[in-house]
């Protein structure tokens, strides 16, 4: 009984394997040019720019808000060397 209840509680995910250690948390975007270094004064229409001043990552242009959020998080984790 407990196993069935746990299965229902976990929406059927009980017993499924996790991603291996070191695997990417999110899949890489397939849009051409997503994550490219920023060029020009503003990103192309519909694209998003991230610029984290305290990061070693340069400003970058992203195809969507989701990709920009992932890029921002990565930039936050890569502090500039001082």
N, C-alpha and C positions, 0 to 999 in steps of 0.2 A: 504494500500500500504506500509506504513512504517513498519508494522509488518512483511510482506513478505520479504521486503528488509533486515530487521534485521535478519531474519531467514537465508537468503542466506549468509549474511555477516558472521554470526556465524557458518557457515557450519552445520546448522541444530541443533546446541546445545542449542538454546534458550528454556528456560522453563525446562531444565533437572535439577534435584536436585544435589546439591553439596554433598561432603562427610561430615558427621557430624563432629562437632568440636571435636578435640582430636583423630580423626582417623589417622592411619599412612599415611604419605605422599606417601610412596612407599610400595609395597607388600613385605612381607618377602620372602627371597630366599628359594627354596625347595631343593637345592643341599646339600647333607649330608656333614657336616663339614665346610660349608661356614661360615666364621666369627670366626673360632676357634682361641684360643690363638696360636701364632706362636711358632713352635718348630724347632730346628735345625738352621743351618746357612743360609739356603735359603728355600723359599717355594717350594712345589712340582711343577713339570713342568706344565706350563699353568696356575698356580695360581699366585696371586698377594699379596704382603705383604704391610701393612701399619704400620708405626711406627711414632707416633706424640709425640716427646719428651716432649712437654708442656702439655700433656693430662694425665688424670687419667686412660685412657684406655691403656691396654697392647698392644704390637704389635700383629697384627692379620693377618691370611691368608684368602684370599677371592677367590672364584671360577672364577670371571670375573672382568674385568676393571670397569664395572658398579657397582658391589657390593663393590669393593674397593673404588670407589669414594663416595658411600653412607657411607661406614664405616669411611672413612677419614673425611667426613663432621661431622659425629657424634662425632668422636674423637676431632675434633676442637671445638665442643660445650661443651666438658667435660674437662675443665682445671684441671690441677693437683692442689691439695691442698698444700698450702705452710705454 
